[in-house]
């Protein structure tokens, strides 16, 4: 196995690995059962908790 063969192998399988990883992350983010969890997380900075206002 030469350096060229190893480079082609790693580029090809590396690209396929990253595509699968990306599709997994997008699928997780868009899965319907995760909507409530992500909506709650998006609203978290807007919630005012007692005791945090020093004014």
Backbone as CSV, one residue per row, in Angstrom:
resi,resn,N_x,N_y,N_z,CA_x,CA_y,CA_z,C_x,C_y,C_z
1,UNK,0.851,-1.176,0.000,0.000,0.000,0.000,0.895,1.236,0.000
2,UNK,0.647,2.100,-0.942,1.439,3.316,-1.050,0.752,4.457,-0.313
3,UNK,1.457,5.559,-0.236,0.886,6.752,0.399,-0.349,7.211,-0.366
4,UNK,-0.291,7.155,-1.693,-1.420,7.582,-2.516,-2.656,6.722,-2.224
5,UNK,-2.477,5.409,-2.126,-3.595,4.520,-1.818,-4.196,4.837,-0.449
6,UNK,-3.331,5.059,0.511,-3.790,5.391,1.856,-4.527,6.736,1.875
7,UNK,-4.029,7.715,1.132,-4.671,9.027,1.077,-6.054,8.931,0.437
8,UNK,-6.182,8.191,-0.636,-7.481,8.029,-1.295,-8.451,7.307,-0.367
9,UNK,-7.979,6.257,0.287,-8.830,5.503,1.221,-9.317,6.398,2.357
10,UNK,-8.428,7.154,2.959,-8.820,7.979,4.102,-9.732,9.131,3.693
11,UNK,-9.496,9.712,2.521,-10.372,10.796,2.060,-11.773,10.276,1.767
12,UNK,-11.848,9.120,1.115,-13.152,8.561,0.762,-13.944,8.166,2.001
13,UNK,-13.356,7.367,2.881,-14.079,6.911,4.058,-14.265,8.028,5.080
14,UNK,-13.354,8.965,5.119,-13.529,10.112,6.002,-14.711,10.958,5.585
15,UNK,-14.853,11.165,4.270,-15.983,11.938,3.765,-17.294,11.208,4.056
16,UNK,-17.328,9.910,3.830,-18.544,9.147,4.110,-18.885,9.173,5.598
17,UNK,-17.878,9.085,6.457,-18.099,9.160,7.900,-18.700,10.513,8.283
18,UNK,-18.161,11.601,7.734,-18.675,12.928,8.076,-20.084,13.148,7.530
19,UNK,-20.389,12.584,6.367,-21.747,12.696,5.828,-22.731,11.964,6.734
20,UNK,-22.371,10.759,7.163,-23.236,9.994,8.065,-23.402,10.729,9.401
21,UNK,-22.329,11.294,9.913,-22.391,12.049,11.165,-23.300,13.272,11.022
22,UNK,-23.174,13.987,9.913,-24.018,15.155,9.667,-25.484,14.763,9.555
23,UNK,-25.774,13.712,8.801,-27.158,13.278,8.646,-27.747,12.801,9.972
24,UNK,-26.933,12.179,10.801,-27.399,11.759,12.125,-27.745,12.965,12.996
25,UNK,-26.899,13.984,12.966,-27.149,15.182,13.767,-28.400,15.917,13.295
26,UNK,-28.577,16.021,11.989,-29.767,16.688,11.447,-31.025,15.890,11.775
27,UNK,-30.936,14.576,11.648,-32.086,13.732,11.981,-32.472,13.882,13.445
28,UNK,-31.471,13.910,14.332,-31.739,14.085,15.760,-32.389,15.441,16.027
29,UNK,-31.894,16.470,15.375,-32.424,17.812,15.613,-33.841,17.973,15.079
30,UNK,-34.178,17.282,14.011,-35.494,17.441,13.394,-36.480,16.346,13.780
31,UNK,-36.078,15.424,14.645,-36.967,14.347,15.062,-38.134,14.936,15.853
32,UNK,-39.367,14.572,15.510,-40.537,15.198,16.148,-40.580,15.073,17.673
33,UNK,-40.091,13.988,18.231,-40.177,13.830,19.686,-39.211,14.745,20.434
34,UNK,-38.260,15.368,19.750,-37.312,16.279,20.397,-37.769,17.736,20.347
35,UNK,-38.906,17.995,19.711,-39.371,19.372,19.541,-39.589,20.077,20.875
36,UNK,-40.220,19.417,21.820,-40.504,20.044,23.116,-39.207,20.362,23.861
37,UNK,-38.259,19.453,23.809,-36.988,19.664,24.506,-36.245,20.876,23.928
38,UNK,-36.215,20.984,22.605,-35.513,22.095,21.979,-36.274,23.409,22.140
39,UNK,-37.594,23.355,22.166,-38.380,24.574,22.398,-38.141,25.104,23.812
40,UNK,-38.105,24.206,24.788,-37.813,24.620,26.166,-36.411,25.222,26.270
41,UNK,-35.446,24.622,25.615,-34.074,25.128,25.654,-33.972,26.493,24.974
42,UNK,-34.749,26.703,23.918,-34.716,27.987,23.218,-35.318,29.109,24.063
43,UNK,-36.285,28.784,24.916,-36.945,29.787,25.753,-36.225,30.020,27.074
44,UNK,-35.259,29.202,27.395,-34.578,29.282,28.685,-33.949,30.659,28.970
45,UNK,-33.301,31.312,28.023,-32.720,32.626,28.336,-33.761,33.708,28.626
46,UNK,-34.993,33.475,28.208,-36.035,34.483,28.398,-36.759,34.354,29.732
47,UNK,-36.567,33.247,30.411,-37.228,33.044,31.703,-36.527,33.862,32.783
48,UNK,-37.331,34.502,33.601,-36.792,35.305,34.694,-36.974,34.521,35.988
49,UNK,-35.864,34.147,36.579,-35.930,33.401,37.837,-35.848,34.370,39.013
50,UNK,-36.482,34.010,40.084,-36.463,34.858,41.266,-35.077,34.905,41.864
51,UNK,-34.666,36.070,42.327,-33.395,36.201,42.990,-32.228,36.547,42.064
52,UNK,-32.476,36.588,40.786,-31.379,36.901,39.853,-31.310,38.384,39.534
53,UNK,-32.375,39.118,39.831,-32.369,40.554,39.536,-31.754,41.304,40.704
54,UNK,-30.652,41.994,40.450,-29.975,42.760,41.490,-30.373,44.227,41.473
55,UNK,-31.388,44.566,40.749,-31.786,45.968,40.621,-32.600,46.431,41.789
